[in-house]
Amino acid sequence: MLARTLMIAALLAAEPGFPAPEPARGSRAAPSRPVGQDGEDIVVTGARLRTTKIDYRQRGPRILYCGPRDERQDARSVATICDFLETCALGGARAPGTLADCVEAKIAARSRRRD
């Protein structure tokens, strides 16, 4: 069976315990400066979202293989996405689009719980 590819935005990088994405080349953090009467600093940080690409092989509800397409990707993010993928497949999602929607919903739910 040919490996299918699932691409999902790596929102997990913002999770506590996950490493922050590397800044884009040529980007710099904006300098902070006192604002308002009490002189509090407002620090603005940001990072470009990176896409996490995984390869997986599926037979029915079983995920036979799930791993990073590119070895430079964050292993913990890939592992979490693979866990979500397996949960979705066991829950009945089979088509690549259905699996992607299910995994994205789980990422969004995790993000809402964090907020």
N, CA, C and O atoms as a MOPAC input file, in Angstrom:
PM7 MOZYME 1SCF
protein

 N      0.85000 1    -1.17100 1     0.00000 1
 C      0.00000 1     0.00000 1     0.00000 1
 C      0.89800 1     1.23700 1     0.00000 1
 O      1.87500 1     1.31200 1     0.74500 1
 N      0.55300 1     2.19200 1    -0.83800 1
 C      1.35100 1     3.41400 1    -0.91900 1
 C      1.11900 1     4.30000 1     0.30000 1
 O      0.02400 1     4.34700 1     0.86000 1
 N      2.14400 1     4.97700 1     0.67900 1
 C      2.02800 1     5.88900 1     1.82400 1
 C      1.23800 1     7.11900 1     1.40500 1
 O      1.44400 1     7.66400 1     0.32100 1
 N      0.35300 1     7.54100 1     2.25400 1
 C     -0.39300 1     8.78300 1     2.02100 1
 C      0.28900 1     9.88400 1     2.82400 1
 O      0.99200 1     9.61600 1     3.79800 1
 N      0.07700 1    11.08300 1     2.41400 1
 C      0.69700 1    12.21100 1     3.11200 1
 C     -0.37000 1    13.08600 1     3.73600 1
 O     -1.39200 1    13.38100 1     3.11700 1
 N     -0.12800 1    13.48400 1     4.93400 1
 C     -1.04400 1    14.34900 1     5.65600 1
 C     -0.27200 1    15.58400 1     6.09700 1
 O      0.73800 1    15.47000 1     6.79200 1
 N     -0.73600 1    16.75400 1     5.70000 1
 C     -0.06600 1    17.99600 1     6.07100 1
 C     -0.95000 1    18.77400 1     7.04100 1
 O     -2.12500 1    19.02300 1     6.76800 1
 N     -0.37600 1    19.14700 1     8.15600 1
 C     -1.12300 1    19.86900 1     9.18400 1
 C     -0.24000 1    20.98400 1     9.73200 1
 O      0.94500 1    20.77000 1     9.98800 1
 N     -0.80400 1    22.15300 1     9.90900 1
 C     -0.04300 1    23.26400 1    10.47600 1
 C      0.41100 1    22.88500 1    11.87600 1
 O     -0.36300 1    22.34600 1    12.66700 1
 N      1.65600 1    23.16800 1    12.17100 1
 C      2.22600 1    22.76000 1    13.45800 1
 C      1.87700 1    23.77600 1    14.53400 1
 O      2.71900 1    24.55600 1    14.98000 1
 N      0.61800 1    23.74400 1    14.93600 1
 C      0.17700 1    24.61600 1    16.01100 1
 C      0.69300 1    24.12300 1    17.35700 1
 O      0.67100 1    24.84400 1    18.35400 1
 N      1.15200 1    22.89300 1    17.36200 1
 C      1.62300 1    22.31400 1    18.61400 1
 C      2.88600 1    22.98000 1    19.12400 1
 O      3.23000 1    22.82900 1    20.29700 1
 N      3.58300 1    23.71200 1    18.26900 1
 C      4.81500 1    24.35700 1    18.70200 1
 C      4.55000 1    25.37800 1    19.80300 1
 O      5.45300 1    25.72300 1    20.56500 1
 N      3.32200 1    25.85700 1    19.88600 1
 C      2.98000 1    26.82600 1    20.92400 1
 C      2.62700 1    26.14400 1    22.24200 1
 O      2.43000 1    26.82300 1    23.25000 1
 N      2.54500 1    24.82400 1    22.25300 1
 C      2.21900 1    24.07900 1    23.46200 1
 C      3.35600 1    24.18300 1    24.47600 1
 O      4.52600 1    24.19500 1    24.09200 1
 N      3.02600 1    24.25700 1    25.76400 1
 C      4.08000 1    24.22000 1    26.76900 1
 C      4.85900 1    22.91100 1    26.65200 1
 O      4.26900 1    21.84000 1    26.51100 1
 N      6.15400 1    23.00600 1    26.71100 1
 C      6.98600 1    21.81300 1    26.61900 1
 C      7.46100 1    21.51900 1    25.20400 1
 O      8.40000 1    20.74600 1    25.01500 1
 N      6.82600 1    22.12200 1    24.21400 1
 C      7.28000 1    21.93700 1    22.84000 1
 C      8.24400 1    23.06900 1    22.52100 1
 O      8.03500 1    24.20000 1    22.96000 1
 N      9.28600 1    22.78600 1    21.77000 1
 C     10.24400 1    23.84300 1    21.45300 1
 C      9.61000 1    24.88400 1    20.54800 1
 O      8.77700 1    24.56700 1    19.69900 1
 N     10.01100 1    26.11700 1    20.73900 1
 C      9.50400 1    27.19100 1    19.88900 1
 C     10.09100 1    27.04900 1    18.49200 1
 O     11.23100 1    26.61200 1    18.34000 1
 N      9.32100 1    27.41600 1    17.46800 1
 C      9.84900 1    27.34700 1    16.10900 1
 C     11.03300 1    28.29400 1    15.95000 1
 O     11.11900 1    29.32500 1    16.61800 1
 N     11.92600 1    27.92900 1    15.06900 1
 C     13.06300 1    28.78700 1    14.79700 1
 C     12.58000 1    30.02200 1    14.05600 1
 O     11.70500 1    29.91500 1    13.19600 1
 N     13.13500 1    31.21200 1    14.37300 1
 C     12.70300 1    32.40500 1    13.65400 1
 C     13.09600 1    32.31800 1    12.18500 1
 O     14.08400 1    31.67600 1    11.82600 1
 N     12.31300 1    32.96900 1    11.35400 1
 C     12.60500 1    32.97900 1     9.92300 1
 C     13.91600 1    33.72000 1     9.69000 1
 O     14.28000 1    34.61000 1    10.45900 1
 N     14.61000 1    33.35500 1     8.64600 1
 C     15.88100 1    34.02300 1     8.33700 1
 C     15.64400 1    35.49900 1     8.09800 1
 O     14.69900 1    35.89200 1     7.41300 1
 N     16.50900 1    36.30500 1     8.67000 1
 C     16.43100 1    37.74200 1     8.46500 1
 C     15.41000 1    38.43200 1     9.36600 1
 O     15.26600 1    39.65300 1     9.29800 1
 N     14.70400 1    37.68700 1    10.20200 1
 C     13.72000 1    38.32400 1    11.07400 1
 C     14.37300 1    38.67500 1    12.40500 1
 O     15.30600 1    38.00900 1    12.85600 1
 N     13.87000 1    39.71600 1    13.01100 1
 C     14.36800 1    40.14200 1    14.31100 1
 C     13.17900 1    40.43500 1    15.20700 1
 O     12.11000 1    40.81900 1    14.73100 1
 N     13.36800 1    40.25500 1    16.48700 1
 C     12.31400 1    40.59300 1    17.44200 1
 C     12.18500 1    42.10700 1    17.50900 1
 O     13.18500 1    42.82400 1    17.46400 1
 N     10.97000 1    42.58600 1    17.61600 1
 C     10.73900 1    44.02000 1    17.73500 1
 C     11.23100 1    44.47800 1    19.10100 1
 O     10.99300 1    43.80700 1    20.10500 1
 N     11.91600 1    45.61700 1    19.14500 1
 C     12.38300 1    46.09900 1    20.45100 1
 C     11.18900 1    46.49700 1    21.30900 1
 O     10.20200 1    47.04100 1    20.81300 1
 N     11.29800 1    46.21700 1    22.60100 1
 C     10.22900 1    46.62300 1    23.50800 1
 C     10.55800 1    48.00200 1    24.05700 1
 O     11.72300 1    48.39200 1    24.14300 1
 N      9.51800 1    48.72700 1    24.42400 1
 C      9.73300 1    50.05800 1    25.00300 1
 C      8.61500 1    50.34900 1    25.99300 1
 O      7.52500 1    49.78700 1    25.88500 1
 N      8.87700 1    51.21900 1    26.95100 1
 C      7.85500 1    51.52600 1    27.94600 1
 C      6.60200 1    52.10300 1    27.28500 1
 O      6.67800 1    52.89700 1    26.34700 1
 N      5.46200 1    51.68400 1    27.79700 1
 C      4.18900 1    52.15600 1    27.28100 1
 C      3.32300 1    52.56100 1    28.46800 1
 O      3.35300 1    51.91100 1    29.51200 1
 N      2.58000 1    53.59400 1    28.31500 1
 C      1.66100 1    54.00600 1    29.37700 1
 C      2.37100 1    54.71800 1    30.51300 1
 O      3.57700 1    54.95500 1    30.45500 1
 N      1.61300 1    55.05600 1    31.54900 1
 C      2.15800 1    55.83300 1    32.65200 1
 C      3.02200 1    55.00900 1    33.59100 1
 O      3.96800 1    55.53400 1    34.17800 1
 N      2.71400 1    53.72500 1    33.74200 1
 C      3.47400 1    52.92700 1    34.69700 1
 C      4.72200 1    52.31000 1    34.07900 1
 O      5.44400 1    51.58800 1    34.76700 1
 N      5.00000 1    52.57000 1    32.80100 1
 C      6.24000 1    52.13900 1    32.17900 1
 C      6.36400 1    50.64500 1    31.95500 1
 O      7.48100 1    50.13200 1    31.88300 1
 N      5.25800 1    49.93100 1    31.84300 1
 C      5.32600 1    48.49500 1    31.59500 1
 C      5.83300 1    48.23800 1    30.18300 1
 O      5.53100 1    48.98600 1    29.25200 1
 N      6.59200 1    47.18800 1    30.04400 1
 C      7.06300 1    46.79600 1    28.72200 1
 C      6.05500 1    45.85800 1    28.07700 1
 O      5.47800 1    44.99300 1    28.73500 1
 N      5.85900 1    46.04200 1    26.80600 1
 C      5.06200 1    45.10800 1    26.03300 1
 C      6.02800 1    44.44400 1    25.07100 1
 O      6.62200 1    45.09800 1    24.21400 1
 N      6.17700 1    43.14900 1    25.22200 1
 C      7.08800 1    42.40900 1    24.36900 1
 C      6.25900 1    41.60400 1    23.38900 1
 O      5.39600 1    40.81800 1    23.78000 1
 N      6.52900 1    41.81000 1    22.12500 1
 C      5.80200 1    41.10100 1    21.08800 1
 C      6.73300 1    40.06100 1    20.48200 1
 O      7.81700 1    40.37700 1    19.99100 1
 N      6.28900 1    38.83100 1    20.52800 1
 C      7.07300 1    37.77000 1    19.91100 1
 C      6.18800 1    37.06000 1    18.91300 1
 O      4.96500 1    37.05300 1    19.05200 1
 N      6.78300 1    36.48200 1    17.93900 1
 C      6.00700 1    35.75400 1    16.94400 1
 C      6.90000 1    34.81000 1    16.19200 1
 O      8.12300 1    34.94300 1    16.16700 1
 N      6.26200 1    33.87700 1    15.59700 1
 C      6.99400 1    32.91700 1    14.78400 1
 C      6.10300 1    32.50900 1    13.62300 1
 O      4.88200 1    32.43200 1    13.75500 1
 N      6.71300 1    32.25600 1    12.52200 1
 C      5.99300 1    31.78700 1    11.35900 1
 C      5.58600 1    30.33500 1    11.59100 1
 O      6.41200 1    29.51000 1    11.98000 1
 N      4.31900 1    30.02600 1    11.35200 1
 C      3.88300 1    28.64700 1    11.50000 1
 C      4.57500 1    27.78700 1    10.45800 1
 O      4.69100 1    28.16100 1     9.29100 1
 N      5.02100 1    26.64900 1    10.89800 1
 C      5.65300 1    25.71700 1     9.97100 1
 C      4.73600 1    24.52400 1     9.78500 1
 O      4.07800 1    24.07800 1    10.72500 1
 N      4.70100 1    24.02300 1     8.59500 1
 C      3.87300 1    22.86700 1     8.30300 1
 C      4.61600 1    21.60000 1     8.70100 1
 O      5.79800 1    21.43600 1     8.40200 1
 N      3.91300 1    20.72200 1     9.36900 1
 C      4.47000 1    19.42500 1     9.72000 1
 C      3.94200 1    18.42000 1     8.71300 1
 O      2.73100 1    18.25200 1     8.57100 1
 N      4.83500 1    17.76300 1     8.02600 1
 C      4.44300 1    16.77900 1     7.02200 1
 C      4.76600 1    15.38700 1     7.54800 1
 O      5.89400 1    15.10200 1     7.95100 1
 N      3.76600 1    14.54100 1     7.53600 1
 C      3.98500 1    13.17300 1     7.97100 1
 C      3.57800 1    12.21700 1     6.86200 1
 O      2.73100 1    12.53200 1     6.02700 1
 N      4.18700 1    11.06700 1     6.87000 1
 C      3.78400 1     9.97100 1     5.99700 1
 C      3.12300 1     8.93000 1     6.87300 1
 O      3.54100 1     8.69600 1     8.00700 1
 N      2.08500 1     8.30600 1     6.33700 1
 C      1.46500 1     7.22800 1     7.09600 1
 C      0.93900 1     6.16500 1     6.15500 1
 O      0.63900 1     6.42800 1     4.99100 1
 N      0.83400 1     4.97400 1     6.68100 1
 C      0.24900 1     3.85100 1     5.95300 1
 C     -0.89400 1     3.33000 1     6.80300 1
 O     -0.75500 1     3.14200 1     8.01100 1
 N     -2.00700 1     3.10300 1     6.16200 1
 C     -3.20400 1     2.71100 1     6.89100 1
 C     -3.82300 1     1.48300 1     6.23900 1
 O     -3.86800 1     1.37000 1     5.01400 1
 N     -4.28800 1     0.58300 1     7.05700 1
 C     -5.06300 1    -0.56400 1     6.58800 1
 C     -6.31100 1    -0.62500 1     7.46200 1
 O     -6.24900 1    -1.01200 1     8.62900 1
 N     -7.44500 1    -0.23700 1     6.88000 1
 C     -8.67800 1    -0.16900 1     7.65900 1
 C     -8.51900 1     0.83600 1     8.78100 1
 O     -8.07400 1     1.95900 1     8.54700 1
 N     -8.87800 1     0.44900 1    10.00400 1
 C     -8.75200 1     1.38700 1    11.12000 1
 C     -7.34600 1     1.42900 1    11.72400 1
 O     -7.09200 1     2.21300 1    12.63800 1
 N     -6.44100 1     0.60100 1    11.22800 1
 C     -5.09700 1     0.52800 1    11.81200 1
 C     -4.11900 1     1.41500 1    11.06100 1
 O     -4.09300 1     1.43500 1     9.83100 1
 N     -3.32600 1     2.13900 1    11.81000 1
 C     -2.22500 1     2.90800 1    11.23600 1
 C     -0.99400 1     2.01500 1    11.35000 1
 O     -0.51400 1     1.74200 1    12.45100 1
 N     -0.49100 1     1.56600 1    10.21300 1
 C      0.65400 1     0.65400 1    10.21000 1
 C      1.97300 1     1.38900 1    10.40900 1
 O      2.91700 1     0.85100 1    10.98800 1
 N      2.02500 1     2.62900 1     9.92100 1
 C      3.23800 1     3.44100 1    10.04700 1
 C      2.82500 1     4.89700 1    10.09100 1
 O      1.91000 1     5.30600 1     9.37600 1
 N      3.48200 1     5.67400 1    10.91300 1
 C      3.30100 1     7.12200 1    10.95500 1
 C      4.64300 1     7.71800 1    11.36900 1
 O      5.19300 1     7.35500 1    12.40900 1
 N      5.16300 1     8.62200 1    10.56400 1
 C      6.44700 1     9.22500 1    10.88300 1
 C      6.67500 1    10.49000 1    10.08900 1
 O      5.89100 1    10.81800 1     9.19800 1
 N      7.74000 1    11.20300 1    10.40200 1
 C      8.01300 1    12.46900 1     9.71900 1
 C      8.46500 1    12.24600 1     8.28000 1
 O      9.18400 1    11.29100 1     7.98600 1
 N      8.04700 1    13.11800 1     7.40600 1
 C      8.53000 1    13.07600 1     6.02700 1
 C      9.95800 1    13.62400 1     5.97600 1
 O     10.78000 1    13.16400 1     5.18400 1
 N     10.23900 1    14.59800 1     6.82100 1
 C     11.55300 1    15.23800 1     6.86200 1
 C     12.09200 1    15.06400 1     8.28300 1
 O     11.43000 1    15.45500 1     9.24500 1
 N     13.25500 1    14.49600 1     8.41900 1
 C     13.83100 1    14.19300 1     9.74000 1
 C     14.12700 1    15.44200 1    10.56900 1
 O     14.37500 1    15.33000 1    11.76900 1
 N     14.10700 1    16.63200 1     9.95700 1
 C     14.38400 1    17.85800 1    10.70500 1
 C     13.17600 1    18.35200 1    11.49200 1
 O     13.29000 1    19.30500 1    12.26200 1
 N     12.02900 1    17.72200 1    11.31200 1
 C     10.82200 1    18.15000 1    12.00800 1
 C     10.88300 1    17.73800 1    13.48000 1
 O     11.57600 1    16.79100 1    13.85100 1
 N     10.14900 1    18.46500 1    14.29500 1
 C     10.13300 1    18.21500 1    15.73200 1
 C      9.48900 1    16.86200 1    16.01100 1
 O      8.33500 1    16.63000 1    15.65100 1
 N     10.23100 1    15.97900 1    16.64800 1
 C      9.77100 1    14.60800 1    16.89900 1
 C      8.54600 1    14.57100 1    17.80500 1
 O      7.66000 1    13.74100 1    17.60200 1
 N      8.47800 1    15.45700 1    18.80400 1
 C      7.31500 1    15.45000 1    19.70300 1
 C      6.04600 1    15.91000 1    18.99200 1
 O      4.96600 1    15.37500 1    19.24200 1
 N      6.16800 1    16.89100 1    18.11300 1
 C      5.00400 1    17.33900 1    17.34200 1
 C      4.51100 1    16.22400 1    16.43700 1
 O      3.30800 1    15.97900 1    16.34000 1
 N      5.44200 1    15.54800 1    15.77400 1
 C      5.07400 1    14.44200 1    14.88800 1
 C      4.41100 1    13.32600 1    15.69000 1
 O      3.40100 1    12.77000 1    15.25700 1
 N      4.96400 1    12.99400 1    16.85100 1
 C      4.39300 1    11.93100 1    17.68300 1
 C      2.97200 1    12.28000 1    18.12800 1
 O      2.09500 1    11.41700 1    18.13000 1
 N      2.74400 1    13.53000 1    18.50100 1
 C      1.41300 1    13.94900 1    18.91800 1
 C      0.43300 1    13.87900 1    17.75800 1
 O     -0.69100 1    13.40600 1    17.92500 1
 N      0.84300 1    14.34000 1    16.59100 1
 C     -0.01700 1    14.28200 1    15.41300 1
 C     -0.30800 1    12.82900 1    15.05400 1
 O     -1.43400 1    12.50400 1    14.67500 1
 N      0.67900 1    11.95700 1    15.16500 1
 C      0.46500 1    10.53100 1    14.87900 1
 C     -0.51400 1     9.91400 1    15.88100 1
 O     -1.33400 1     9.07700 1    15.50500 1
 N     -0.43600 1    10.32200 1    17.15500 1
 C     -1.40600 1     9.84300 1    18.14900 1
 C     -2.81900 1    10.29700 1    17.77300 1
 O     -3.76700 1     9.51500 1    17.84000 1
 N     -2.95100 1    11.55800 1    17.37900 1
 C     -4.25100 1    12.06600 1    16.94900 1
 C     -4.74700 1    11.29700 1    15.72200 1
 O     -5.92600 1    10.95300 1    15.62700 1
 N     -3.83600 1    11.03300 1    14.78900 1
 C     -4.18600 1    10.31400 1    13.56500 1
 C     -4.71100 1     8.91500 1    13.89000 1
 O     -5.71300 1     8.47400 1    13.32800 1
 N     -4.03300 1     8.23200 1    14.79000 1
 C     -4.46300 1     6.88700 1    15.16800 1
 C     -5.82700 1     6.91100 1    15.85600 1
 O     -6.67500 1     6.06100 1    15.58500 1
 N     -6.03800 1     7.88200 1    16.74400 1
 C     -7.32600 1     8.01400 1    17.41800 1
 C     -8.44500 1     8.26200 1    16.40700 1
 O     -9.52700 1     7.68500 1    16.51700 1
 N     -8.18200 1     9.11200 1    15.43400 1
 C     -9.19100 1     9.41300 1    14.41600 1
 C     -9.48900 1     8.18500 1    13.55800 1
 O    -10.64600 1     7.91400 1    13.23900 1
 N     -8.44000 1     7.44000 1    13.18300 1
 C     -8.63900 1     6.24200 1    12.35900 1
 C     -9.43900 1     5.19300 1    13.12400 1
 O    -10.33400 1     4.56100 1    12.56300 1
 N     -9.12100 1     5.01000 1    14.39000 1
 C     -9.86800 1     4.05500 1    15.20500 1
 C    -11.31000 1     4.50900 1    15.43500 1
 O    -12.19600 1     3.69300 1    15.68500 1
 N    -11.53000 1     5.81700 1    15.34600 1
 C    -12.87000 1     6.36800 1    15.50200 1
 C    -13.70500 1     6.30500 1    14.23500 1
 O    -14.86700 1     6.71000 1    14.23800 1
 N    -13.12100 1     5.79800 1    13.14700 1
 C    -13.90000 1     5.61400 1    11.92700 1
 C    -13.47000 1     6.45300 1    10.74200 1
 O    -13.97400 1     6.23700 1     9.64000 1
 N    -12.56400 1     7.40000 1    10.91500 1
 C    -12.10000 1     8.21600 1     9.78500 1
 C    -11.17400 1     7.37300 1     8.91100 1
 O    -10.23900 1     6.75200 1     9.41600 1
 N    -11.43000 1     7.35000 1     7.61100 1
 C    -10.60300 1     6.53600 1     6.71700 1
 C    -10.00600 1     7.35600 1     5.56600 1
 O     -8.82700 1     7.20300 1     5.24800 1
 N    -10.79300 1     8.20400 1     4.95500 1
 C    -10.32200 1     8.99200 1     3.80700 1
 C     -9.32000 1    10.04900 1     4.28000 1
 O     -9.44700 1    10.57800 1     5.38400 1
 N     -8.32300 1    10.35600 1     3.43900 1
 C     -7.31500 1    11.34800 1     3.84700 1
 C     -7.91000 1    12.68600 1     4.28400 1
 O     -7.45700 1    13.26500 1     5.27100 1
 N     -8.91600 1    13.18500 1     3.56600 1
 C     -9.53200 1    14.45400 1     3.94500 1
 C    -10.23700 1    14.38400 1     5.28400 1
 O    -10.16600 1    15.31700 1     6.08300 1
 N    -10.91900 1    13.27300 1     5.52700 1
 C    -11.61700 1    13.07300 1     6.80000 1
 C    -10.61800 1    12.96500 1     7.94400 1
 O    -10.83400 1    13.52300 1     9.02000 1
 N     -9.52600 1    12.24800 1     7.70900 1
 C     -8.48400 1    12.14000 1     8.73600 1
 C     -7.88000 1    13.50800 1     9.04600 1
 O     -7.69500 1    13.85800 1    10.21200 1
 N     -7.57200 1    14.28700 1     7.99600 1
 C     -6.98300 1    15.61800 1     8.19700 1
 C     -7.93200 1    16.50700 1     8.98700 1
 O     -7.49900 1    17.21400 1     9.89700 1
 N     -9.22300 1    16.48300 1     8.65300 1
 C    -10.20100 1    17.29500 1     9.38000 1
 C    -10.26300 1    16.88700 1    10.85000 1
 O    -10.32000 1    17.73800 1    11.73800 1
 N    -10.25100 1    15.58000 1    11.09900 1
 C    -10.31500 1    15.07200 1    12.46900 1
 C     -9.08300 1    15.50500 1    13.27400 1
 O     -9.20900 1    15.95700 1    14.41200 1
 N     -7.90300 1    15.36600 1    12.68500 1
 C     -6.67300 1    15.73700 1    13.38900 1
 C     -6.65100 1    17.24700 1    13.64800 1
 O     -6.27300 1    17.68300 1    14.73500 1
 N     -7.05100 1    18.04200 1    12.65700 1
 C     -7.08700 1    19.49300 1    12.85000 1
 C     -8.05600 1    19.87100 1    13.96400 1
 O     -7.77600 1    20.78400 1    14.74000 1
 N     -9.18800 1    19.18300 1    14.05200 1
 C    -10.15300 1    19.44700 1    15.12500 1
 C     -9.54600 1    19.11700 1    16.48900 1
 O     -9.77900 1    19.83700 1    17.45900 1
 N     -8.77600 1    18.04000 1    16.56800 1
 C     -8.14100 1    17.67300 1    17.83800 1
 C     -7.07300 1    18.69800 1    18.23000 1
 O     -6.92600 1    19.02100 1    19.40900 1
 N     -6.33800 1    19.20000 1    17.25900 1
 C     -5.34100 1    20.24100 1    17.53900 1
 C     -6.04100 1    21.49800 1    18.03500 1
 O     -5.59000 1    22.11400 1    19.00100 1
 N     -7.14200 1    21.88800 1    17.38400 1
 C     -7.88500 1    23.08200 1    17.79600 1
 C     -8.45800 1    22.90100 1    19.20300 1
 O     -8.42800 1    23.83200 1    20.00800 1
 N     -8.98000 1    21.70900 1    19.50100 1
 C     -9.52300 1    21.45000 1    20.83700 1
 C     -8.43000 1    21.55400 1    21.89100 1
 O     -8.65900 1    22.09300 1    22.97400 1
 N     -7.25600 1    21.04700 1    21.58400 1
 C     -6.13400 1    21.12300 1    22.52700 1
 C     -5.74200 1    22.58800 1    22.74500 1
 O     -5.43200 1    22.99300 1    23.86500 1
 N     -5.75900 1    23.36000 1    21.69300 1
 C     -5.41200 1    24.77500 1    21.78900 1
 C     -6.44100 1    25.52400 1    22.63900 1
 O     -6.07400 1    26.38300 1    23.44000 1
 N     -7.72100 1    25.20400 1    22.46900 1
 C     -8.76500 1    25.84600 1    23.27900 1
 C     -8.61900 1    25.48300 1    24.75300 1
 O     -8.82700 1    26.33500 1    25.61700 1
 N     -8.26500 1    24.23200 1    25.05800 1
 C     -8.07100 1    23.82900 1    26.45400 1
 C     -6.91900 1    24.58400 1    27.08300 1
 O     -6.94800 1    24.89700 1    28.27300 1
 N     -5.89600 1    24.87800 1    26.27700 1
 C     -4.72800 1    25.59300 1    26.78100 1
 C     -5.07600 1    27.03100 1    27.13100 1
 O     -4.52700 1    27.59200 1    28.07900 1
 N     -5.98200 1    27.62600 1    26.37200 1
 C     -6.36000 1    29.03800 1    26.60500 1
 C     -7.22500 1    29.11400 1    27.78300 1
 O     -7.66000 1    30.20200 1    28.16100 1

